[in-house]
Amino acid sequence: MNPLAVQLNESIQAGSDHVYDMLSRLGKELYYPKEGILSQSAEASSRAKKYNATIGIATEGGKPMHLQVIQEKLSAYKPQDLYPYAPPAGKPDLRVAWRNKMIEETPSLQGKIFGNPIATNALTHGLSIVADLFVDDGDAVIYPDKNWENYELTFGVRRHARLVNYPLFNDQMKFNSNGLKEALLAQKDQGKAVVVLNFPNNPTGYTPGIEESKEIVAAVTEAAEAGINVVVVTDDAYFGLFFEDSIHESLFGSLTGIHPRVLPIKIDGATKEEFVWGFRVGFITYAHDNQDILSALEQKTLGIIRATISSGPHPSQTFVLDALKSPEFAAQKEEKFHIMKARANTVKALLDSGKYDGAWEYYPFNSGYFMCLKVTKVQAEELRVHLLNQYEIGTIALGEHDLRIAFSSLEENQLEELFNTIYQAVQDLTQG
């Protein structure tokens, strides 16, 4: 094992045996090179005042070389904020701005110890980093039965995790905290579990309320007290789009500092929060009360980034930072929030109108981009295909009975026609 990896492991183990035991084999082997091209280039950037012949970019006239056909489209930005490599951890000012945003939007983080957000190539990259750092063959990764299918690829296929599902909703159609607790406590013999909490939930658009959130924290705490090391990941992809009664902050805040055996990790990003899906700017943030552990986890994370994508895209990080600093940012984001909320409210009013009774039920939704119908008379896949072939309408079938609707991608005045057509498609299939 590389001596730098050994040094990081010793630093983590000195701070917490529990966190050290959470690391996968790969996680233990990872390190960020202190010597080599990057470190020598960093040293040269501050000291090579005459000529800097280190990092592999081309310059011209003291600026990064570029093509005018590209720069003329991006003339609002300086070439040095677009073309050079971004630091592997992300632009420093962006990391600070995002951390400040996290504290503002999740007040329960006030006074708690957590690291600086590390820039990722959006949400999936952050989840992949978690998988690499903490998941070995057979490790339990726990998340609800209604989930984003990419979890299976990220944790199951890539890292050979043992995927453990529990029903998202209980009999009262609230978050099934007992199901989460049972799934966690079932890992007592193994002594380790990775939990993924995704709110607003994809595909249902559900976010728990305050009491449910307290139950989630209690379930994680009980597992820790039972001797289970818990890596708890908040997948906050749709953060901020809270339309009704629910928590309005990330569970990362409530989970931070609850127990020495609990390592909270927040995965979030500008991707959906700021409506910049193609920019691929996300963040991974660790919480622990030991700064040496936070530093070591950052170094290991940078090792993964260096070994996979090297660094994230510089232009999109610049665009996001520029937006966060703009005095118009908050008002423009609030405007889009109300558009999304109006769409969600329209969907709920349509579903509660009684005109579709007997065709389906729907799962609770109060946030995010999506909602799910539970079709009772036909198979979801059969309905999906019929809608596509007969009516040129696209939906997502999940399992036998669930049909996901992305109201985010339709105008408010299109929603009634959409659900009327889905209802008609059900009638087509049931009446022959």
Salt bridges, closest charged atoms under 4 A:
GLU29 OE2 - ARG25 NE 3.37
GLU43 OE2 - ARG47 NH1 2.86
GLU72 OE2 - LYS73 NZ 3.20
ASP81 OD1 - LYS91 NZ 3.71
GLU105 OE1 - LYS101 NZ 2.94
GLU105 OE2 - LYS333 NZ 3.94
ASP132 OD1 - ARG158 NH2 3.01
ASP136 OD1 - ARG159 NH2 3.78
ASP137 OD1 - HIS160 ND1 3.41
ASP139 OD2 - LYS192 NZ 2.88
GLU211 OE2 - LYS214 NZ 3.58
GLU222 OE1 - LYS181 NZ 3.76
ASP236 OD2 - LYS266 NZ 2.48
GLU244 OE2 - LYS348 NZ 2.95
ASP268 OD2 - LYS266 NZ 3.39
GLU273 OE1 - LYS101 NZ 2.44
GLU273 OE1 - LYS333 NZ 3.99
GLU274 OE2 - LYS101 NZ 3.72
GLU274 OE1 - LYS333 NZ 3.21
ASP289 OD1 - HIS288 ND1 3.27
GLU298 OE1 - ARG95 NH2 3.33
GLU334 OE2 - HIS338 NE2 2.86
GLU381 OE2 - ARG384 NH2 2.82
GLU400 OE1 - HIS401 NE2 3.59
ASP402 OD2 - LYS146 NZ 2.69
GLU411 OE1 - ARG343 NH2 3.47
GLU416 OE2 - LYS355 NZ 3.07
ASP428 OD2 - HIS386 NE2 2.95
